[in-house]
Amino acid sequence: VFLARTSAARVALVGRREVDDAIRAKLDRVRAVGGEAEYFAADAADPVALAAVVSEVRRRWGPVTGAIHSALVLRDGTLDRMTADAFDEVVRPKADGGLALARAVAGEPLDYLAFFSSANALPGAAGQGNYAAGCAYQDALAARL
């Protein structure tokens, strides 16, 4: 909403679920303050799907000038009781999703590329080792980029 209000931004929201009332409300808030907004159903950790979204956004609105990664899944549990699949379910949106976004917008005239991770990557939090690992990876990716 801030970007729409201050610069009439065009906002593409990407998520894995289908459009629902909560998503419609977010789109309406962006539009109400002067921006444009569309929702695209895609898994941010799927590089082919995310590249297709970026391509469609470019087709509709022109070059992408900013991108924000804020995908997450929370499945708390201690690592000693966690399956590899449960670990991956949480790490994938941060690690694979961050890399997929960076690759999808490579070559775009970006003013910014922001990654929202968590301070949990530093000290960790009991029961969130999977989330801390995903955030630590994303922090390292952002630093590398």
Residue frames as a rotation matrix with the C-alpha (Angstrom) as fourth column:
VAL 1
0.575 0.818 0.000 0.00
0.818 -0.575 0.000 0.00
0.000 0.000 -1.000 0.00
PHE 2
0.344 -0.518 -0.783 2.85
0.235 -0.760 0.606 2.39
-0.909 -0.392 -0.140 0.83
LEU 3
-0.710 -0.673 0.210 4.38
0.340 -0.065 0.938 2.03
-0.617 0.737 0.275 -2.63
ALA 4
-0.238 0.713 0.660 1.01
0.945 0.012 0.328 2.51
0.226 0.701 -0.676 -4.29
ARG 5
0.698 0.552 -0.457 0.24
0.675 -0.721 0.160 5.60
-0.241 -0.420 -0.875 -2.22
THR 6
0.318 -0.658 -0.682 3.64
0.057 -0.705 0.707 7.23
-0.946 -0.264 -0.187 -2.68
SER 7
-0.593 -0.648 -0.478 4.40
-0.444 -0.232 0.866 6.31
-0.672 0.725 -0.150 -6.29
ALA 8
0.362 0.842 -0.400 1.27
-0.858 0.134 -0.495 4.81
-0.363 0.523 0.771 -7.87
ALA 9
-0.642 -0.749 0.165 3.11
-0.659 0.649 0.381 1.47
-0.393 0.136 -0.910 -7.96
ARG 10
0.339 0.595 -0.729 1.97
-0.781 0.609 0.134 -1.50
0.524 0.524 0.671 -9.95
VAL 11
-0.333 -0.396 0.856 1.96
-0.887 0.439 -0.142 -4.42
-0.319 -0.807 -0.497 -7.53
ALA 12
0.135 0.288 -0.948 2.03
-0.561 0.811 0.166 -8.08
0.817 0.509 0.271 -8.51
LEU 13
0.028 -0.054 0.998 1.25
-0.937 0.348 0.045 -10.34
-0.349 -0.936 -0.041 -5.57
VAL 14
-0.119 -0.143 -0.983 2.31
-0.588 0.808 -0.046 -13.96
0.800 0.572 -0.180 -5.98
GLY 15
-0.303 0.038 0.952 1.09
-0.885 0.359 -0.296 -16.81
-0.353 -0.933 -0.075 -3.83
ARG 16
-0.984 -0.167 -0.056 0.36
-0.177 0.929 0.326 -20.51
-0.002 0.330 -0.944 -3.96
ARG 17
-0.508 0.851 0.130 -3.33
0.493 0.412 -0.766 -20.32
-0.706 -0.325 -0.629 -3.14
GLU 18
-0.328 0.517 0.790 -6.18
0.847 -0.210 0.489 -19.30
0.419 0.830 -0.369 -5.37
VAL 19
-0.748 0.108 0.655 -7.67
-0.170 -0.985 -0.032 -15.82
0.642 -0.135 0.755 -5.05
ASP 20
-0.207 0.703 -0.680 -9.84
0.927 0.363 0.093 -15.49
0.313 -0.611 -0.727 -1.96
ASP 21
0.754 0.619 0.217 -11.46
0.516 -0.764 0.386 -12.63
0.405 -0.179 -0.897 -0.05
ALA 22
0.598 -0.601 -0.530 -8.28
0.383 -0.367 0.848 -11.81
-0.704 -0.710 0.011 1.88
ILE 23
-0.465 -0.776 0.427 -6.29
0.749 -0.087 0.657 -11.47
-0.472 0.625 0.621 -1.34
ARG 24
0.046 0.573 0.818 -9.05
0.843 -0.461 0.276 -9.42
0.536 0.677 -0.505 -2.97
ALA 25
0.889 0.290 -0.354 -8.99
0.451 -0.689 0.568 -7.08
-0.079 -0.664 -0.743 0.04
LYS 26
0.055 -0.947 -0.315 -5.21
0.481 -0.252 0.840 -6.57
-0.875 -0.198 0.441 -0.33
LEU 27
-0.536 -0.209 0.818 -5.62
0.844 -0.151 0.515 -5.81
0.016 0.966 0.257 -4.04
ASP 28
0.438 0.812 0.386 -8.45
0.748 -0.567 0.344 -3.40
0.499 0.138 -0.856 -3.29
ARG 29
0.685 -0.248 -0.685 -6.32
0.457 -0.586 0.669 -1.53
-0.567 -0.771 -0.289 -0.70
VAL 30
-0.449 -0.888 0.103 -3.57
0.594 -0.210 0.776 -1.02
-0.668 0.410 0.622 -3.28
ARG 31
-0.414 0.365 0.834 -6.04
0.823 -0.240 0.514 0.19
0.388 0.900 -0.201 -5.88
ALA 32
0.607 0.752 -0.258 -7.81
0.783 -0.509 0.357 2.49
0.137 -0.419 -0.898 -3.41
VAL 33
0.487 -0.490 -0.723 -4.64
0.260 -0.709 0.656 4.56
-0.834 -0.507 -0.218 -2.91
GLY 34
0.611 -0.119 -0.783 -3.82
-0.630 -0.671 -0.391 4.92
-0.479 0.732 -0.485 -6.60
GLY 35
-0.528 -0.845 0.088 -1.85
-0.632 0.460 0.623 1.81
-0.567 0.273 -0.777 -7.49
GLU 36
0.300 0.524 -0.797 -2.55
-0.839 0.542 0.041 -1.09
0.453 0.657 0.603 -9.78
ALA 37
-0.415 -0.422 0.806 -2.59
-0.790 0.606 -0.089 -4.62
-0.451 -0.674 -0.585 -8.43
GLU 38
0.377 0.460 -0.804 -2.89
-0.732 0.680 0.046 -8.15
0.568 0.571 0.592 -9.75
TYR 39
0.194 -0.268 0.944 -2.57
-0.730 0.603 0.321 -11.54
-0.655 -0.751 -0.079 -8.12
PHE 40
0.129 -0.257 -0.958 -0.76
-0.799 0.544 -0.254 -14.46
0.587 0.799 -0.135 -9.71
ALA 41
0.788 0.156 0.596 -1.12
-0.500 0.726 0.472 -17.98
-0.360 -0.670 0.650 -8.35
ALA 42
0.527 -0.694 -0.491 2.32
-0.191 0.467 -0.864 -19.59
0.828 0.549 0.114 -8.47
ASP 43
0.846 -0.383 -0.370 4.78
0.514 0.407 0.755 -21.30
-0.139 -0.829 0.541 -6.16
ALA 44
0.846 -0.528 -0.075 7.56
-0.532 -0.844 -0.062 -18.79
-0.030 0.093 -0.995 -5.59
ALA 45
0.082 -0.849 0.521 10.02
-0.520 0.410 0.749 -21.67
-0.850 -0.332 -0.408 -5.18
ASP 46
0.368 0.093 0.925 9.23
0.644 0.692 -0.326 -22.98
-0.671 0.716 0.194 -8.67
PRO 47
-0.475 -0.677 -0.562 11.68
0.125 -0.685 0.718 -21.19
-0.871 0.271 0.410 -10.99
VAL 48
-0.834 0.222 0.505 9.65
0.535 0.104 0.839 -21.91
0.133 0.970 -0.205 -14.14
ALA 49
0.186 0.978 -0.090 6.39
0.961 -0.163 0.222 -20.67
0.202 -0.128 -0.971 -12.59
LEU 50
0.329 -0.101 -0.939 8.03
0.515 -0.814 0.268 -17.56
-0.792 -0.572 -0.215 -11.15
ALA 51
-0.780 -0.619 -0.088 9.77
0.220 -0.403 0.888 -16.73
-0.585 0.674 0.451 -14.43
ALA 52
-0.504 0.688 0.523 6.39
0.780 0.102 0.617 -17.01
0.371 0.719 -0.588 -16.17
VAL 53
0.483 0.665 -0.570 4.87
0.846 -0.523 0.106 -14.57
-0.228 -0.533 -0.815 -13.66
VAL 54
-0.112 -0.606 -0.787 7.69
0.237 -0.786 0.571 -12.07
-0.965 -0.123 0.232 -14.17
SER 55
-0.896 -0.197 0.398 7.30
0.411 -0.028 0.911 -12.42
-0.168 0.980 0.106 -17.93
GLU 56
-0.057 0.964 0.261 3.55
0.926 -0.047 0.375 -11.74
0.373 0.263 -0.890 -17.67
VAL 57
0.446 0.147 -0.883 4.12
0.633 -0.749 0.195 -8.75
-0.632 -0.646 -0.428 -15.39
ARG 58
-0.566 -0.744 -0.356 6.63
0.191 -0.538 0.821 -7.36
-0.802 0.397 0.446 -17.88
ARG 59
-0.721 0.363 0.590 4.17
0.665 0.121 0.737 -7.90
0.196 0.924 -0.328 -20.73
ARG 60
0.297 0.948 -0.113 1.39
0.931 -0.261 0.257 -6.08
0.214 -0.181 -0.960 -18.87
TRP 61
0.900 0.151 -0.408 3.30
0.350 -0.808 0.474 -3.27
-0.258 -0.570 -0.780 -17.20
GLY 62
0.679 -0.726 0.112 6.77
-0.367 -0.468 -0.804 -3.05
0.636 0.504 -0.584 -18.68
PRO 63
-0.218 -0.901 -0.376 10.10
-0.014 0.388 -0.921 -3.61
0.976 -0.196 -0.097 -16.95
VAL 64
0.707 0.334 -0.623 10.15
0.562 0.269 0.782 -4.75
0.429 -0.903 0.002 -13.34
THR 65
0.139 -0.654 0.744 11.77
-0.178 -0.755 -0.631 -2.05
0.974 -0.045 -0.221 -11.19
GLY 66
-0.406 -0.288 0.868 11.42
-0.896 -0.064 -0.440 -3.61
0.182 -0.956 -0.232 -7.76
ALA 67
0.155 0.434 -0.888 10.90
-0.154 0.898 0.412 -7.01
0.976 0.073 0.206 -6.21
ILE 68
-0.222 -0.119 0.968 10.20
-0.967 -0.100 -0.234 -8.13
0.124 -0.988 -0.093 -2.66
HIS 69
-0.261 0.106 -0.959 10.46
-0.040 0.992 0.121 -11.71
0.964 0.070 -0.255 -1.41
SER 70
-0.462 0.144 0.875 8.41
-0.873 -0.248 -0.420 -12.37
0.157 -0.958 0.240 1.71
ALA 71
0.328 0.595 -0.734 7.32
-0.472 0.776 0.418 -16.00
0.818 0.209 0.536 1.26
LEU 72
-0.676 -0.544 0.496 7.33
-0.715 0.324 -0.620 -18.26
0.177 -0.774 -0.608 4.27
VAL 73
0.342 0.693 -0.634 5.93
-0.150 0.706 0.692 -21.43
0.927 -0.141 0.346 5.75
LEU 74
-0.365 -0.413 0.834 5.97
-0.895 -0.091 -0.437 -22.00
0.256 -0.906 -0.337 9.50
ARG 75
0.626 0.432 -0.649 5.94
-0.177 0.889 0.422 -25.58
0.759 -0.149 0.633 10.81
ASP 76
0.096 -0.610 0.787 7.41
-0.952 -0.288 -0.107 -25.42
0.292 -0.738 -0.608 14.29
GLY 77
0.987 0.121 -0.105 9.04
-0.076 0.931 0.357 -28.48
0.140 -0.344 0.928 15.75
THR 78
0.395 -0.899 0.188 12.36
-0.562 -0.075 0.824 -29.59
-0.727 -0.431 -0.535 17.13
LEU 79
0.069 -0.460 -0.885 14.87
-0.986 0.105 -0.131 -30.84
0.153 0.882 -0.446 14.57
ASP 80
-0.843 -0.460 0.279 15.27
-0.513 0.844 -0.156 -34.19
-0.164 -0.274 -0.948 16.32
ARG 81
-0.373 0.793 0.482 11.58
0.242 0.585 -0.774 -34.94
-0.896 -0.172 -0.410 15.70
MET 82
0.288 0.463 -0.838 11.29
-0.602 -0.593 -0.535 -33.35
-0.744 0.659 0.108 12.27
THR 83
0.476 -0.104 0.873 11.18
0.597 0.768 -0.234 -35.31
-0.646 0.632 0.428 9.03
ALA 84
-0.667 -0.742 0.071 13.31
0.504 -0.379 0.776 -34.23
-0.549 0.553 0.627 6.09
ASP 85
-0.349 0.620 0.703 10.11
0.805 -0.186 0.564 -33.37
0.481 0.762 -0.434 4.21
ALA 86
0.687 0.610 -0.395 8.89
0.726 -0.559 0.400 -31.12
0.023 -0.562 -0.827 7.04
PHE 87
-0.008 -0.786 -0.618 12.29
0.474 -0.547 0.690 -29.39
-0.880 -0.287 0.378 7.14
ASP 88
-0.796 -0.351 0.493 12.26
0.575 -0.186 0.796 -28.86
-0.187 0.918 0.350 3.37
GLU 89
0.110 0.934 0.340 8.67
0.942 -0.207 0.264 -27.56
0.317 0.292 -0.902 3.39
VAL 90
0.774 0.144 -0.617 9.84
0.461 -0.796 0.392 -24.60
-0.435 -0.588 -0.682 5.49
VAL 91
-0.152 -0.939 -0.309 13.29
0.251 -0.339 0.906 -24.03
-0.956 0.060 0.287 3.96
ARG 92
-0.329 -0.014 0.944 12.13
0.908 0.270 0.320 -24.26
-0.260 0.963 -0.077 0.32
PRO 93
0.702 0.633 0.327 10.12
0.704 -0.687 -0.180 -20.99
0.111 0.356 -0.928 0.14
LYS 94
0.775 -0.473 -0.418 13.07
-0.151 -0.781 0.605 -19.05
-0.613 -0.406 -0.677 1.58
ALA 95
-0.193 -0.963 0.187 15.98
-0.042 0.199 0.979 -20.80
-0.980 0.181 -0.079 -0.16
ASP 96
-0.508 0.025 0.861 14.56
0.791 0.408 0.455 -21.95
-0.340 0.913 -0.227 -3.49
GLY 97
0.560 0.818 0.136 12.10
0.819 -0.519 -0.246 -19.04
-0.130 0.249 -0.960 -3.58
GLY 98
0.562 -0.429 -0.707 14.79
-0.066 -0.875 0.479 -16.43
-0.824 -0.222 -0.521 -3.03
LEU 99
-0.546 -0.816 0.190 17.01
0.073 0.180 0.981 -17.91
-0.835 0.549 -0.038 -5.70
ALA 100
-0.241 0.546 0.802 14.10
0.948 0.310 0.074 -18.29
-0.209 0.778 -0.592 -8.14
LEU 101
0.791 0.536 -0.297 13.13
0.488 -0.844 -0.224 -14.63
-0.370 0.032 -0.929 -7.66
ALA 102
0.162 -0.815 -0.556 16.70
-0.215 -0.579 0.786 -13.42
-0.963 -0.008 -0.269 -8.12
ARG 103
-0.716 -0.438 0.544 16.98
0.360 0.436 0.825 -15.39
-0.598 0.786 -0.154 -11.34
ALA 104
0.074 0.852 0.518 13.53
0.974 0.049 -0.220 -14.34
-0.213 0.521 -0.827 -12.60
VAL 105
0.912 0.298 -0.282 14.34
0.270 -0.954 -0.134 -10.63
-0.309 0.047 -0.950 -12.25
ALA 106
-0.103 -0.994 -0.031 17.94
0.464 -0.075 0.883 -10.86
-0.880 0.077 0.469 -13.45
GLY 107
-0.698 -0.241 0.674 18.38
0.716 -0.249 0.653 -8.34
0.010 0.938 0.347 -16.20
GLU 108
0.442 0.868 0.225 15.46
0.812 -0.494 0.311 -6.18
0.381 0.045 -0.923 -15.05
PRO 109
-0.308 -0.563 0.767 16.24
0.191 -0.826 -0.530 -2.53
0.932 -0.017 0.362 -14.27
LEU 110
0.351 0.508 -0.787 15.69
0.799 0.276 0.534 -2.99
0.489 -0.816 -0.309 -10.53
ASP 111
0.194 -0.215 0.957 15.73
-0.453 -0.885 -0.107 -0.11
0.870 -0.412 -0.269 -8.10
TYR 112
-0.279 -0.263 0.924 15.59
-0.953 0.197 -0.232 -2.67
-0.121 -0.944 -0.306 -5.30
LEU 113
0.075 0.281 -0.957 15.44
-0.174 0.948 0.265 -6.38
0.982 0.147 0.120 -4.56
ALA 114
-0.272 -0.083 0.959 14.39
-0.927 -0.245 -0.284 -6.95
0.259 -0.966 -0.010 -0.94
PHE 115
-0.264 0.144 -0.954 14.35
0.119 0.986 0.116 -10.19
0.957 -0.083 -0.277 1.01
PHE 116
0.195 0.385 0.902 12.33
-0.887 -0.324 0.330 -10.45
0.419 -0.864 0.278 4.19
SER 117
-0.175 -0.274 -0.946 13.95
0.221 0.925 -0.309 -13.01
0.959 -0.263 -0.102 6.43
SER 118
0.846 0.531 0.043 14.00
0.036 -0.139 0.990 -13.18
0.532 -0.836 -0.137 10.21
ALA 119
0.142 -0.771 0.620 16.35
-0.908 -0.351 -0.229 -12.40
0.394 -0.531 -0.750 13.04
ASN 120
0.801 0.186 0.569 15.81
-0.427 0.844 0.325 -16.07
-0.419 -0.504 0.755 13.92
ALA 121
0.815 -0.554 -0.169 18.67
0.127 0.456 -0.881 -16.73
0.565 0.697 0.442 11.50
LEU 122
0.025 -0.853 0.522 21.05
-0.579 -0.438 -0.687 -15.32
0.815 -0.285 -0.505 14.12
PRO 123
-0.549 -0.297 0.781 20.31
-0.833 0.279 -0.478 -16.83
-0.076 -0.913 -0.401 17.55
GLY 124
-0.715 0.402 -0.572 17.64
0.070 0.855 0.513 -19.25
0.695 0.327 -0.640 16.39
ALA 125
-0.255 0.701 0.666 14.48
-0.960 -0.265 -0.088 -20.04
0.115 -0.662 0.741 18.28
ALA 126
-0.789 -0.018 0.614 13.51
-0.254 0.919 -0.300 -23.27
-0.559 -0.393 -0.730 19.94
GLY 127
-0.052 0.805 0.590 11.36
0.410 0.556 -0.723 -25.24
-0.910 0.205 -0.359 17.55
GLN 128
0.874 0.386 -0.296 12.17
-0.073 -0.497 -0.865 -23.10
-0.480 0.778 -0.406 14.52
GLY 129
-0.098 -0.986 0.137 15.48
-0.024 0.140 0.990 -24.50
-0.995 0.093 -0.037 13.31
ASN 130
-0.119 0.130 0.984 13.97
0.922 0.381 0.061 -25.14
-0.367 0.915 -0.165 9.89
TYR 131
0.844 0.480 0.238 12.81
0.532 -0.805 -0.263 -21.53
0.066 0.348 -0.935 9.57
ALA 132
0.629 -0.695 -0.348 16.12
-0.249 -0.604 0.757 -20.21
-0.737 -0.390 -0.553 10.91
ALA 133
-0.256 -0.738 0.625 17.97
0.431 0.492 0.757 -22.30
-0.866 0.463 0.192 8.31
GLY 134
0.231 0.432 0.872 15.83
0.973 -0.093 -0.212 -20.91
-0.010 0.897 -0.442 5.49
CYS 135
0.986 0.138 -0.096 16.35
0.147 -0.985 0.089 -17.35
-0.082 -0.101 -0.991 6.70
ALA 136
0.292 -0.952 -0.097 20.11
-0.098 -0.131 0.987 -17.87
-0.952 -0.278 -0.132 7.07
TYR 137
-0.240 -0.322 0.916 20.28
0.827 0.426 0.366 -19.14
-0.508 0.845 0.165 3.49
GLN 138
0.571 0.559 0.601 18.25
0.796 -0.556 -0.239 -16.18
0.201 0.615 -0.762 2.25
ASP 139
0.857 -0.339 -0.387 20.47
-0.076 -0.828 0.556 -13.74
-0.509 -0.447 -0.736 4.13
ALA 140
-0.128 -0.958 0.256 23.55
0.180 0.231 0.956 -15.30
-0.975 0.168 0.143 2.54
LEU 141
-0.035 0.210 0.977 21.92
0.986 0.168 -0.001 -15.15
-0.164 0.963 -0.213 -0.90
ALA 142
0.901 0.424 0.093 21.05
0.432 -0.896 -0.099 -11.48
0.041 0.129 -0.991 -0.44
ALA 143
0.527 -0.787 -0.320 24.61
-0.196 -0.479 0.855 -10.71
-0.827 -0.388 -0.407 0.66
ARG 144
-0.286 -0.643 0.710 25.99
0.545 0.501 0.673 -12.57
-0.788 0.579 0.207 -2.35
LEU 145
0.289 0.493 0.820 23.71
0.955 -0.208 -0.211 -10.71
0.066 0.845 -0.531 -4.76
